[in-house]
């Protein structure tokens, strides 16, 4: 079996590639950097430039499943131009792949795409399942809605669609976790706001395994890709501090201060989404990391080598 991965060189993508190769699945991947092209039998790179609508359609040769991870990071100041990049890096890329498939003979039957829990509104009370009708009315909600709609259009080619709404990804190799650990390690840790905001998290290994599970079990529809036990910001910070034998002594960081520093992007630090993983669990998926304490302990142990 051969899959095509967009975003294969990213944090989650590298983990998925590793699992694919463990399972004997060959990987094609798309990259905007010609320096990152590989020609190994089980790992072949193809160039694309979505901004110019350019794509090497040989990337689809013998491919049955597309794993779609591409998207500019949201953890960067949201200027008007960068907001456009965040959106188009998700929607234009999906449209380019779709239109390319429309014009060639191919064997693609399934697309498993990243999405995000940012589609759900900020709430301290709600417990969101996939069929929740509420939608975030801010920038992130609009991005995720357009992103999902762009991927759902693959159904017009009789391609099955899976959407995985991803929470806070924890990895010692990058993303948010090392940025959380660093100030705590130096005795500068603090909660954001009152620290009560819900954080629906997932270990990067479990996330990669969910993508593989969706392929193997041919899952379709929307699934929340989060661990079974959401936690508060305060619980997460305290768990990291305890593992590092540190105390949280600084006052809470006020929202207004972060808004001045980060602008609209500050909402990432203060938004609260308590999200259910029950749907993916009922399909038979078994989380390796369902407890934040054991997850944090292992991540920090790995980081320390």
Helices and strands as residue ranges (DSSP letters): E 2-6, H 11-22, E 26-31, G 34-36, E 39-40, E 43-49, G 50-52, E 54-55, G 57-60, E 65-68, H 80-102, E 110-116, G 117-119, H 139-152, G 153-157, E 160-166, E 168-170, H 176-185, E 198-199, E 201-203, H 204-216, E 221-225, E 231-232, H 233-243, H 255-262, G 263-266, H 267-270, H 278-282, H 292-304
